[in-house]
Amino acid sequence: MLTMRSGESSLVLAPEIGGSIAGWMRGRVPVLRRPLPDAILAANPRGLACFPLVPFSNRIARGRFRWGGVGHTLDRNFGDHPHAIHGAGWQSAWQVDAVSPGFARLTLHHDPHGEAVRHWPFAFAAEQVMTLTGDSLHVAMALRNLHAAPAPAGLGLHPYFPLRHRPGDAAPMLRFAARTVWHNGADALPSDEVPVPAEWDHAGGRAIGTAMLDNCFCGWDGTAEIAWPSGLRLTIEATGAFRHLIVYTPPGRDFFCVEPVSHMNDAINRMEQVPGHGLRTLAPGETLEGAVTFCCATAG
C-alpha cells in the first residue's frame, strides 16, 4: 500500500488488491467511503473505496461469449453469482511504475495462459495514472490490446461513496443527465432499454434512496454531482470514452456507487442487437483511453 498527499487531500492506494483505492480523505471528511474493517486483511477490493473495471464492466452472462466465431467461458468470479463480473483487473495485483506525493502510475499486464485464460482470453496491458491535488483526483485509464487479432475492450471505475458524513444527516443529492436506462431481469442482466422514467430522472437532482437502483444509464453527458448535507460537493467529469453510468443504491447500506463506464452490461453478448452498446473492438496494438476527474468543493 502507498499514500499520496496534496494539500488537504490524502489518498491511500492498494495496488496489490486489484489496483484499488483504499480511501480518499479531504481533511477529516471521507470523499470515498472508508474501507471495511477486514477488507485489507482479506484482500477484498469490494470492501475498499474504488477499483478499476478492465477489460469489461459489470456482468457477462453466465461467463460465456463468442468472439471471432470461437466460444469462450470465463470463471464465475463472484462467489455463487452466476455471471462473470467486473473484468480481470480487480482481482489482479497491479505494479507501481512511478510514484510521488501527488502522482502514481499503476500497470497491469494480462497474459492469458493456463488458468488466466479463464479470467480473460485476450492479452492486454492496462494502466491507471492518478494525480491528486488538494481538492481533486484525476484518474487516467488506458487499455492496450496485446492480442494478435482484434479483441473486445472496455473501461470503467467502481467508486463507493459514503451515504452520510455525520449521524442523522439526510441522504446526499445526486445529479446527472442521461437519455435512456436499462431495466434488469430477474437474472440481473439487461432486459429492455427505455427513456429514463420520471422516478429515476436525476437531471434536476434526486436524493439517494428515493429510487432503488442497480442500473446502467446510457447517453450520459459525462458529468455528475453529489452534494452531501455536510457541505461537501463532488463533481465527476468523464471524457468521451465513458458515456454509460451505473448507479447502485442498495437499501440499508451505508454507501452508494456512481460508476463511469464505457459500455452497457453484458455488452459483449449484445453487440449485434444494441447499436449503442459502447464496447470497443481494438486492433492489435490499439489503445482505449479515458479519464475521470473528481473535484471537491465546500458549500458556503
N, C-alpha and C positions, 0 to 999 in steps of 0.2 A: 504494500500500500504506500501511497505517497500523498503529500499535502501541497496544494498550491495556495498562495496568498496574494491578494492585491487589495490595498485599501481596507475597507470593511469586510471584504469577502474572503472566505476560506472554502476551498473545495478539496474533498478527500476522494482520491481515485483508488479503485481496486482492480488493477489491470489483470491480475491473476484470477479474478472472479468475473469472467465474461466481459472484460473491458469496461466494467461498471463504474458509475459514480456512487460512492458510498454516502456522500452527503454534501450539501451546499448550504452554508450559513452566511447571512449578511448581518454582521454584528451578532446578536443573540437570537436572531429570527431565522428559522429554517425556511429556505426558499423551496427546496425539495424536502420530502419527508425524511425524518431521521431513520437510520437503519433499524430494523427489528433487532432485538437483543441478541438472538443467536444466529443471525444471518451471516455474519463474517466467519464465525467459527464453523458454520455448516457450509460455507462457500456457496451460499444461495443468492444469486443475483435478484431473484424476485422479492427478497427481503431488504434490498438496498434502495437507492434513490432513483437510479436510472440505468438502463442498459441499452446497448445498440441492437438493432434489428438488421442482421445481414446473414445471408443474401436474400431473405424474404421476410415479410411482416406477417404476423398473425398466423392463421391456420392454412395448412394444406390438407385437404380432405383425406382422412384415413392414411395420410402419409404417402399417397400414391399419385403419380402423374406420368404422362408420356411426353417425351421430348425427342424430336427428330426421328419419330417412329419407334423409339425404344421406351419400354416401360421401366419406371424407377420406383423403388419403395424405400421410404425413409423410416428411421426409428421413430416410434411414438415417444417423444422425449419429455413428456409431462405427466408422469405417474400413469394412472389408468385412463387418462384423457385419450379419446380415440383418434386424434389427429396429430400430425407433426405441427409444432408451433414455434414461432419467433425466430426461425433460422438456426444457424450453427454458431454464430458469434457469441451469443450469450452464455453458451456452455463450453467455451474455449478460453484458454489462457492467452492474453494478449501480451505483446512485448512493449517495453518502454524504449522508444528510439531516441527521444530527446525530452528534456525536462528542465524547467527553470521556475522561479517563483510564480510566474503568471502564465506559463505555457507548458503544454505536454503533447507529445505525439505518440499515439499508441498504434501498433500494427499487428495484423494477424495474417498468416499465410496458411491457407487451407489446401492440404494435399490429400485428395480422395483415394487413398489406398487402404486396404484392409478394412477394419471396422469403420473408418472415417468416411467411406463411400456411402454409408447409410446415414451419415449426417448431412451430406450434400455431395452429389456425384460429379461436380464440376470444380476444377481448381480455380481458386481466386486469391487475390490479395486485398485486404481491407485496411483502411486507415481511419483513425479519429484524431483530429487536431483540435485541441481545446485551448482557448485563450480566455483568461479570466481578468476582468478589471474590477474596480470597486463596486460597480453596480451592474455588471453584465457577464454573461458566459456565452461565448461563441463556439459552436461545435461544427467543424467542417468534417464531412464524411466522404469517403471515396471507396469504390469497389471496382477492381480491375479484373477482367476476365483473363485467366491464365490457361483456360482450356484450349485445346487445339481446334475447336469448332465454335460456332455461335452458342451462347449459353444464356439462360434467364438470369435477371439481376434485379434486386430491389434493395431499398434502404429505408431505415426508419430509426426513431428514438422512442424509448418507452419510459418516460419520466413519471414518477409518482409524486403528487403534491399533497401537503398536509391539508386536511379538511378544516382544521382550526389551529390558530396560533395560541389562543387563550381559552380556558374552560368557559363554557357558556356563550361563546361567540356564535353568531349566526353563520350559516354556510357562506362561502365566498360566491361571488358572481363570476360567471364565465360568459365571455362574448366572443363569437366568431360567426362568419357567414359562409354558407355552402349552398350548392344548388340542389343536391339530392342526398339521400341516405339509404343504406341497405337495411332492410329488415332481416332478422335471422330466423332460421327454422329451429326446431327442437334439437337439431344436431349441432347448433352453434355456428352453422355455416350460412352465408348469404342466401336469401330466398328470393327477394324481389327489391328492385330499386325504385324509390318513389320520391317525388318532391318533398323537401323537408316539411313535415307537418307542423302546424302551429304550436303544438305542445312540445316540440323538440327544436323549435326555432330559437337560436341564441344570438341572432343578429343585433338585437337591442339589449342583450344581457339577460341571463337567467340564473337563478340561484342553483347551485349544485344540490341535487336531491329532489328537485321538482320534477325531474324525469329520470327514470332508472334506465341508464344507457350502457350498452356494450356493443356499440355500432360504429360502422365506418361511414363517414360523411365524404361525399365526392364533390369535386368542383370547389374545394376550399380555396379561399383567396390568399392563403398563406400567412394570415395574421390572426392572432387570438390574444385575449386579455383576461387575466384573472385578477380580481380585486377582493382582498380579504378585509373584514371589518377592523383588523388590527391597523390598517392604513397602508399595508404593503400592496403595491400593484405590480404585476408582472406582465410584460408584453412579450409575446412569442412571434418572431418573424422568420419565415422559412423561404428558402429560394424555390425556384420553379420545379425542382425535382420532387418537391413534396406538395402534392395537390390533393391528397387524401388526409383525413384527420379521424383517428379513432378516439372516441370519448367513452370512458369507462367510469361509471359512478355506482359502485357496489353499495347496496343498502347495508347499514350497520357497521361500516368500516370507517376508519379514521383517515382515509386517503381517497383520492380520485386520480385518474390518469387522462392526460390530453396528449395524444401521440401523433406527431407529424410523420407521415409515411408516404412512400412513393406510389403505392398501389393498393387495390382493394384486397380483401381477404379471399384466399383461395384463388388468386388471380391466375395462377399457372394452369388451372383447370377450366378457366373461363375466357381464354384469350380469343377464341373464335366467336363466342357468343356476346361478349361485352366489349364494345369498341373503346370505352374509356377505362379499361381495367388498370392501366398505369404501369404494368410490369414491363421492363425493358429487355430487349434482346441485344446482347453485346457481342460484337465481333471479337475474334481473338486479339488480345492486347488492348481492347477498348475499355474506357473507364466511365463509370457513372459517378457523378459528383453532386453533392448537395450540402446545404449548411442551414443550421438553425441558430438563431440568436435569442437568448433570454435576457431581457433588460428590466431591472428593478427600478421602482420609484416609490417614494413615500408620500401619501396624500397629506395635504395640509401644509 
